[in-house]
Every structure is written in structure tokens, then in C-alpha cells.
Amino acid sequence: MRPSFPLPLLKVVSPRTAIRTPVPASPRPEVSIIIPARNEEANIGGCLESLTSQTGVAFEIIVVDDGSIDRTRKIAQSIAGVRVISAAPPFHGWTGKNNALVAGVKAAGAKPAHADWLLFTDADTIHLPGSLARALGEARNERVDLLSYSPEQIVVTFAERAVMPIIFAELAAQYPPRKVREQNSGIAAANGQYILVRREAYEAVGGHAAVATEILEDVALARRFRNAGKRVYFRYGGDAVRTRMYRTWESLREGWTKNLALLFPHPDRLALRSLFWWFTAWSALGAAAFGAATQHFAWIAFAALWLLLYWRISIARFAIINNLIAIACGLPILAYLLRRSKQAYANGQVSWKGRAYEVGPRPRSTSTEPQVRKLILRAQGTKLRAEN
């Protein structure tokens, strides 16, 4: 069921029009909000507007400029109460996002002045009024160390409307939030667009430096929390945050190529199943139309297959029209993206935002732990260039 509140207009906020609502003054914030941003001029203004207007909790906002070549930094610096820093170049093998997040945590300060909670959120998110205080209250009430929301997905273009409902329905089936919340289920997941963590627990598991080479850093981080006996809480969070992940077909294709083969253990199997359901859905619709035209009304029962497929897709909480577009056109596109993702990993390289990452099977040996500790120490010694 789709939330009833209207979608906001997402727009670039220029320095002249930026809202300069000050962040609540406090010598010791309760939450440090860390936003990695690389070429996000279309999103960063709206994101920061929604965060600076939060109430009911003391917080600070740190934007980590990850080598942007557009107006991302200028827009962020124009908004009062936002601290903008630049991350050093990533260590070899680290992803840019992980490197930026490590830099943001370091900038958030050390004991005893730092916040007890860290919120990692992406520059393409919009946060509903009061959501930060509610999320903090939920984390405390549930006594969790990591709380993650899966945002409401905003879709505009045909490609977004065709593909996103299918993918998020499959994600909901692969990582059921109820199972993720069960400590002994063996299923760990989080959405990197919104992760709120208790800082003490975050540092105990090594933080993002410990998963710095992971493409799916959010799932890897949740797994580290779970393996360390920390409590993970994951749910759909459309009442708190929304996002438009991809604005163009090119970015959608690149983004899901980077992620799909890691999110789903058998991408080929899922691709074949998607094509089977697509063929079945259209065959059933044709049979039902034939029955209606020839008055063989028993054939109309084949339309139930569409209803079955619609029911499965509806768990992703998209609008009815988007679900229908996804059934009609999205399944073969998903199959294509799954095959493309698997092939990219077979070739050993994926790309994102102008960076290429070497990928391949990870060794299962625990002998990498000393290397992780060395990288954490190096990261902690890295100097950042900070500008208000």
C-alpha cells in the first residue's frame, strides 16, 4: 500500500535559494549524520534541506565530498549548519563510498565529545519531518545496535517504473525484513541509504574500514554486526525516508550491474525465472482475451496468473500502475540486467560514477584480519581537509 503523503519536488538548490535553517546548537550532538557525495548536484540540496529541518534531537551534519567535479560541494557549503570535508584518495582496493564514510566518522570526532549514534545516509535521500528523532527513539526502544530503513522509492522514467518494482519485490523475498530482525535466522541485510548505528558497537566491529573493499558495504556491515552478536533491525521505512536512486537509464544499468550479482546468489536462475513469468503472464492474458472474445469464459480464469504475479510484486509497495508496467515490460529487463551483472563479475570489473573496481571471488580465510586492522590504523591517521 503506497503512503498517502504527496511526493516532494526534487530540485537542485542553489546557493542563493538554499534554506539556511541552523542545526540545533549543542556542544555534544546525539547523532552525527554522515553523507558521502560524489557528483550529486541534482540531489544534495533537497537532502540537506530535509535534514537541517529535523527537530527533537541534537545533531551535526557532515558531507564528505568524494572528488566531485560538479556543484555538489558548492551547494552543500551554501547551507548553514552543514560541515563539508574532502576525503583523501581511497586506499588501493577500497571503494570510494567506504573511504568517504571512514573519513566522515573520523571527522565526527573522538571521545568524549562525539555523538553516541551515527547516521549514514545517501545524498539522494529525502527525510520526512521528525524522522530522525523517531528513528533514534525506535532504535532505543528496540534496543538495537544497527537500525536500517529501506526507503520509499521514487520512480519517474519508464525504465525506473518498469524495473524498480520487480527488483525490490525480489529483494523483499530474498531478504525478508522479519527474518533479518531474527538474530538466529542467518539472514543479514541493511540498506546503505539509511543506516543508524550505535557508535560504540560500530567501532567494535571495525566500522566501514573493515568492509572497505566490499561493493555491497551495507549488507557486509550488517553481517559483521550480526556475527559479533549485535542486534540488527531492518524494515521498510517509507514513513521516514524516500529516494530516487537513478535518474537515467545509463545510471540505472550501471548501478544494478554493480549490485545484482551480489544481491542474488543465483542470478542466472532468477533471470530464467523472470523470463518464464513474463512469457506466462502474456500467454495467460492472451488466453483470457480469447475466452472473452469467443465466450469460452473458462479461459478467463487464466487472468488469475496476472493477479498472482501482481500480488508478488505488490510487496515492494509501488503504485498500481508501476506494478502493471513492471509485469508487462520489466521482467525481461531484469533478466538482461542480471545477466549483465553476472558477466561483469565474471570479467572481473564493475564501474560506478567514473571509477572501476576489480571484483572476483573473495578468499574465505580469516588471515585478512591483520590487514584490515592495519588499514583501519592507516585510515585513522589520514588527515582530512575540512571547510565550513
N, C-alpha and C positions, 0 to 999 in steps of 0.2 A: 504494500500500500504506500503510495507516494505521499510525503509530507504536504500539508496544505498551504504552507507559507510560500510566498512568491519568490522566484529566483531573483537575485540581485543582478544588476548590470555590471559586468566585469569590464573595467576600462583602465587604461594607463593613467596614473595620477602624476601630473607634472609638478615641479617644484612650486609653481605659482598657485596651484589649486589644492595642494596637499593639506589634509586636515592636520592641524598641529595640536591635537589633544595630548596633554602631557601624561606620561606614565605616572601612576600613583607614587608619590615620593616615599621612600623607605630606605633606611640605612642597610637593611637586610631583607631582600626580596624573598618571598616564599617560593617563587618559581622563576627560573631562568629560561626564557624562550629562545631557542636557537634555530635560525633559519638559514640553511645553505642556499645560495642563489648564484646561478650561472646563466647569464643572458635571459633574465626574467622580467624585462621591462614591461611586458604585457600583463604581468600578474602581481608584481611585488607591491604596487601601490594599494590595490584593493586588499591584499593580505594584511599589510601593515595597518591600514585604516581599521580593519576589523579587530586587530589585536590591541592597538593603542586605546581603543574604546572599551576594553574589558573592564569590569568593575568587580568589587567584592573580594579582591585578592591583590597582594603586593607582588609586582613582577618587574622584570627587566627584559628588554628585547635586544638580542644580538643577531645582526645579519652578517653572515660570513660571505663576502664577495669571492666567488670561486673563479677568478680570472675572467670576469665578464668583459665583453667588448662593446656592449650596448649601453643604455642609460640606466641599467639596474642600480648601480652604485649611486648615481646622482639622485635618483628618485628616493632611494632609501635614506640618504643623508638629508633630504629635504624635510623629513618627517620628524618632528620634535619627539624626544624621548627614545629614539632608536640609535643604538650604537652600531657602527659599521666597521668591520675589520676585514683585513685581507689574509687569507691563508697562504702559508708558504707552499711552494710546489709540492705535489704529492710524492711520497717515497715510492721507490720502484715497486710496482705490483699493487699499490693502494688505488682504490677508486677515488675519483675527485670528491664525491659526496662524503665518503667516510673521512677523508682527510679534512674537509671543511668542518665536519661535525666535531672531530677531535680538537680542531682549532677553536671552535666555539665553546666547548666545555672548558678548555684552558682559560679562555678569556673571561669565563663566568666566575673565576676567582677560586681561591683556596679557603680552607677552614681558617677561622670560624665564621667568616663573613659571607660565605657562599649560600645560595638557596638550597633548601633540602630537596627540592624537586627540579627536574629538568624536563622541558617540553621540546621535543624535536618535531618540527612541522615544516612542510614544504612551502615554497613561495607561491605556489598555485592554489593555496587553500584560502577559503573564506570562513571565518569563525563567527558563529552566531553570538548575539549579545548574551553575556553572562556565562558562556560555555566554559571558560577557563575555571571559574570558581566552582561550577557544577562538576567538572571533571576531577578537580582536586578533591572535592567532597566525596565523589564516588570512589576514587582510589583509596581514600582513607577509610570510608565505610566498609569497603570490600576487603580492606587490609591487604592490598596487593602491592607488589614492587614494580610492576610494569602494567600500565593500562594503555590500550591501543584502540582507536576507533577506525572503522572503515567508513570514510566519508560518503555522503551522498554524491553521486557522480553526475555532473552537468554535461549533457551532450547536446551538440548543436548541428554539426555537419552530418551528412548522410553516413559517412564512414563511422563516425562515433556512434550514431544511433543504431547502426547495424551490428557493430562488433562488441561494444561495451556490455550490453545486457547479457550476451552469450558468455563472455569471459567471466564476468562477475558471478553469474549463476554457477559456472563450473568451479570457480574459486570457493563459493559457499558450500558446494558439495565436497570439494577436496579438503577444505579446512573449516568444518562446521564450528561456528563460534562457541556453541555449547561444549563441544569436545575440547576445544582449545582451553576453555576455562577449567577443565578437569585435570588435576595435577598428574594423574596416572594414565591419561589417555594415550600418551605417546605422540600427540599431535601438537606442535608448537607453531604459532603464527603471530604476526603483527603486521600492521600497515605503516610503512615509514612516513606516510603523510601526517600521521598523528600518533606519537608515542610519548607518553608521560611516564617518567621513571623516578623512583626514589634514588637520589644521587648516591647514597651510601651503598645501595645494592648494585647500582650501575658500575661504580668503581670496583666493587668486589669481584664482578665477573669480567673486568678488563675493559668494559666500555666498547666504543666503536674501534678503538685501536686493535682489539682482539679479533674483530671481524673485518679488518680494513681491506682485505683482498677479496671479500665476498661481494658479488654483484647484488644478490638479494640480502642486503645487510640487515633489513628489518626482521626477516624470518630467522636469520642466523643469530641475531641478538636475542630474540625471544627464546631460541633453543638454548642459548647459554644461560639465560635466566632460569629456565625450566630445569636444566641439568644441574644447576647449582642449588636447587631446592627453593628458588624464589617463586613467588606467586605471580602468574600472568593472567590478565583479564582482557578479553578481546570481544568486541561486539560491533554491530552496525551502529554508526554514530551520526546519522543524518540529522539528529536533533542538536548536534553540536558543531559540525563542520561539513563543508561541501567543497568540491574541487572540480575543475575542468582539466583533466590530465593532458590531453592532446588537442591542439587546435588545428592541425593539418594532418592529411593522410600520411605524409612523409614522417612526421614525428611519431604518429601512432604506430606505423610499421616498424620504425627503428626501436621504439620503446618496448613493444611487445616481442620483437625479435630478441631483444636483450633478456627478457624475463620468462617467456613462456616455457622454454625447455627446462628451466629450473623450477618453476612452479608446479609443473605436472610431470610425474615420474615416467609416464609412457606417452609422449607427445604423438607418436605415430598412431597408436591405438585410439587416442582421443580424436585425431584428425579423421580417421576412417569412420569412427562412430558419428562424428559431426556430419560427414557426407551422407552416411546411411540415413540419419534422421532427416536431413534436408530432402533427400530423394523420397523418403517415406511420406513426409509431410505433403509434398506437392502431389504425389501419387494419390494420397488419401483425399486431398482436396479435389483432384480430378474425378475420382470415383464418386465423391459426394455430389459434384456438379452433374455428372452423368445420371446419377439416380434421380436427382431433382428434375432434370430435363426429360427423362423417359418415364417418370412416375414410378420407377422402381425404388420406392422410398427406403427400402432396407439398406441401399447403398449409402444413403445419407449418414448412416452410423459411422462411416469411415472418417467423418469430420471430427470424431472424438479423438483421433490421433493428434489433431491440431491442438485440441484442448489439453491433452496430456503434455505435449511439448510446451504449450504456453504455461501450464502450471509449473513445470520445472524451471522455466526461465524467470517466472514472476518472483521467485525467491530473491532475486537480485534487486528488487524494489525500484524498477524503472517504470515509466509511464506505459500505459496500454499500447499506444501507437508505436513506441520504441520496441516493445516486445514483439509486436507483429512484424515490424521491419526486420528485426533480428531473425525471426523464424524464416521469413521469406528470402532474405538475402545474406544474413550474417554467418550462417553455418559454413558455407564454402569459403568465406573469407577467413574464418577462424582456422579452418583446415590448412589454408595457404600459409597463415602466419605461424602455425605450429610447425609445419614442415620447414619453413624458412628459419625458424629459431633453432630447430634441431640441426639443420645443415650448417648454420653459423657456428654452433658449438663443435660440430664435427670438424670444421675448418680451423677451429682454434682462435677465433677472434669475433668480438662483438663491438659495436660502436654506440656512443651516446654523447650528444652535444659536442661533437668535434673531437672526441677522444676515442681512441681504440684501445680495447682491453684484451689481453691474451687470456684465453679461457681453456679449460680442459679438466680432466679428472683430477680431483684432489687426493693426495696421499692420506690414508686413514691413520697413519702413525701419529702418536702423541708427541713425537720428538720435535714438533714445531713450536711447542710451548715456550722453550727458552728464546726462540727467535721472536715470538710475539712479545715477550717481556722486554727484549732489547728494543723493539720498535716502539713500545709504549714509552720507555725511558727517553728515546730519541725524540718522540713527539712532545713529551713534556718539556724538553729542553729547547724546542723550536721557538724562536722569537716571532711575534706577530706585529704587524704594523696596524695600529689602531687609529681610527679617526672618528670623532663625534660628528 
